[in-house]
């Protein structure tokens, strides 16, 4: 069978191996980390030092969009992924991990200067996750890594804000967006939004067909006073905006059409890693298979509710 048969969706994101570790509150404060956020680490030595003090629970082929794409594959969609790894031990594991989930991997790895990207996911007893990401070679994705033919053969591409965190990826992003049939993107993280506010606002207003964000990210993006400002912005946008609101559930806005749903009660929450990624997977599954807005939100909730009752971002 030809590799380039029409795919439902192609993810383009940071190819990062998730390394999940349980820690106590003390570890977070001792290492000057801010609980519940993501810290980018640029120094290989600093990263290795952190890792040396930890006991690894498990490793998974991760990255935000990759998690969503795996969820979409598990729901029976034909999916692909582009993300940069190095030809090293973790790079090999990364590729195997995706293939085992029936994700077509459109990237040929070679030996890079930097190692394959890694994300330490530190889970505290309250199930909150604090991430330390060493992007490694993942953050060096460039135009030549993005295959236009694959993009043209996908109904939609799905991008992540995390990929905007370093120079060259912006060009890869633009090339992908300009070739795509439809573009969805997750804003990823409030730090990303704060760092790239004008770029992200331009993307949301002018380039994206679907934007996924949480409430804090949207409030930051448009400097809103409260959530009503976000609703107004969404109505005027005339493009699909999907916002998760933690315990308040989720809302989708497309012009005057607003749909919302609540959260499932009485869940045995173990780890919030991947909640947003799997919500996006469920929602996009609904969207790509022509479900209505409420059904899309419900599918998102169903997927995220499942994933938070286990350790890690995979079902």
N, C-alpha and C positions, 0 to 999 in steps of 0.2 A: 504494500500500500504506500502511496506517495506520502512523504512526510508532511507536505504542505496542504493537505486537505483542509478545507475551511475549519478553523477552530472557533469555538465560542468566544474564548478570551485568552489573551496573552498577557502575562504579568511581566513587568520590567521593574526590578528592584534590587536592593542590596542582598547579595547571596551571603548569608551569615549563618554560621553554625551556632545554634543556641546551646549554651552550657548551663544547665539548671542546677542551682545549689541552694540548700536551706541554710539560712543564717539567723542569728539573733539580732535584736535591735542594736545591741552594743557594736556589732560589726559595722553597721551602717554609719553610726556616729563616729566611731574610731577612724574610719576611712574618709571622713568628711563628705559623705554622700548625702544627697537629699532624697528622702524616702519617696518612692512613687514616681520618680522621674528617670530620664535616661541621661547618662553622662557619656560624652564622647571622650575616649582616651586616644591620644595621638602618639604616645610614647610606648614603644614595644616593651621596654624594661618595666615601666610602671604597670603595664597590663600583666606581664608574667608574674610580677611580685604579688599582685592581688590574687591571681589564680593559684599561686603556690600555697596560700593560706586557706584554701577551700577544699571541701570534699564534694566531688562531682556526683550528682544524682543521675543525670542522663544527658546525652547529646542528641540534638535533632537538627535536620536541615531547616533552618529558620529564615528569618527576614520577614518583615510584615506582609508584603505582597505575596511572598512565597507561601506563607501560612494560609492566606486567603485562597490562593490558586489550588493548593492541596485540598482545601475544603470543597472548592468547586468541583474538583476531580472526584472526590468521594461522593458527591451528589450526582455523578454520572455525566458531567460535562467534559467535552474534549478541550483540553487546556494545554498551554505551553508557558515556558518561563525563560527569561533572559536575565542573567546575573553573573557577575564576574568572580571567579575563584582562581586560585593558583593551583598548579599541578603539584600539590603536596598531600599529605595524609588526610587532612581535614577536607581539602578540595575534592578528593576522591570519595570520601564519605558523603559529602554534600550531594554530589551527582547521583550516587547510589540511592541516597535517601529520597530524592525526587523521583527517580525512575521507579522505585518500589511503590510510589503513590500514583503511578500512571500519568506523570507529568512529563511532557515532551520538553527536553532541555536543549534550548537552541544556543549553546555556547561551547566553543572548543577550548578547553583549558590548556594553558602553557605555563612554564615556570615563570613566575613574576618576581619582581624585587621584593614585594611585600607578601606576607603569608595570607592565606584565606581568612576572611573576616570572621570575627568571633564576638558573640554577645553573652556576657555573664548575666544570668537572670537570678538575682538574689531574692529568694522568697522568705519574708519574715513570718513569724507565727500568726500574724493577722491576715495572711494571704496576700498582702500587698506585694507588688513586685518593684524592685529597683534594678535598673539595668545599667551595665557598664559595657559600652560597645567599642571594640577596637575594629574599625572598618577594614583595616588591611587593604587588600587589593579590591574589595567590593566597591569601595568609594572611588576607584580609579576608572570606572566604566566610561567609555568614550564612544564617539560616533561610529567607529569601525566595529564596535561590539554589537551594534544594533542592526539587525537584518531587516531591511525594508520589505522584502518579499514575504517574510513571515508575518509582519505587521499587516500588510495588505490582505493576507489570507485569514485574518482574525476579525471576527465581528466587532471586537472591542479590545482596547488595551487598558490595563490597570496599572497605574503608577503610584509611587509613594513619595511623600514629602521628605522622608529621610534621605532620599537619593540626592536631594539638593544640597546636601551638607558640604560638598567640596566642588572645586572648579569645573573640570571636564564634563561631569555628568550633565550639566546644564545643556551642553551641545547635544548630548545623546538624547536628552529629554525632548529638545526642540525637534530633532530629526524624527523621533518616534511620533510626537504629536502631529507633526505636519504630514505624516504618511498614513495616519490612522483613520479607520472608518468611524470609530467613536472612541472617546477618551473618558475614562473614570480615574479619579485620583483620591487618595486619602491624604489629609494634611498631616497625619502621623503623630505630631507632638507639639505642645505649646511652645517649646524652645525653638523648634523648626519654624513655626509661624512667626515668632518674635524676630528671629534672625533674618527671615526672608519675606517680611510682610508685604512689601510692594510687589515683589515677584509673584507671590502666592495670590495676592488680590487680583493681579492681572490674569493669572491662570484661571482663577475661579470665574471671573467676569467674562473673559474672552476666549478661553481655549478649551475648557472642560465641559463635557456633557453632563457628567455626574460628579459631585463633590461629596466625599465622606469626611465628617469631622465630629469631634465631640464638642460639648457646649463651651468649654473653656477655650478651645482653639478658635471657635467662631467668634466668641466675644473679643478675643485678642485680635483676630484678623481685621475686624471692622471697628475696633475700639468702641464696642457697644456699652451702653450703660447697664442694660439688662437683656433678658432673653427676648423681650418684645421687639427690641431693635433688630435682633437676629431674624425674627419672623418677617419683619418689614423688608429687610434686605433680601431675604429669600424670595418673597413675593415679587419684588422688582427685578430679580435676577433672570426670571423666565427660563431657568435651567434647573435640573434636578439637584436639590440639596438635601442630603440625608444626615441627620444629626443625632448622635447618641447622647443621652442625658443621665447616665448612671442610673440611680434609683428611680428617676422619673420616666424611664423608658426611652423611646426614640420617636423622632418625628421626620416626615419627609415633606418637602415643600417644592411644588412646581407651579409657579404663577399663583393663582388663587386656590389651587388644589392642595389642601393640607391633610395629611393622614398622621395619626399617632397611635402608639400602643404603650402599654405599661410593661412592667417587668414580671417575670415569673416569681411567685412567692415560695418560701420554704425550701430554697435550694441549699444543698450542702456545699458551700463554696470553699474550695481548697486553694485555688490559684487563679488570679485574674489575668495571667498571661494569655494573650491571644483572644481575649473577649471581643475587642474591636475588629481584629482581623477576621474572626469567624462570623461576626455579625455582617461584615461586608460580603463575605462569601455567600451567606444565606440570602442576603438582599439581592446581590447580583445574579444569583441562581434564579430567583424569582423574576427579575427584570429580563434576563436573557431568554427565559421561557414563558414570557408574556403573562405573568401573573399581575394582578392589580396592586396598587401601592400598599394597601393594608396587608395583603398576602405576602408581599415582599418583606415588609417590616416583621411580620410574624415568623417568616422563615429565618430572618436574621436573628431574631430573639431565640428561636429554637436552637440554632447552631451555637450561639454564644452561651446560652444556658447550659448546654451540654459540656462545653469546653471548660467552663469555670468550676465544674464539679470534679475536675481531675488535675493532676500536675502536668503542666506543659501546654503548648499551643496547638496540639494535634488531637483529632478524635480517633 
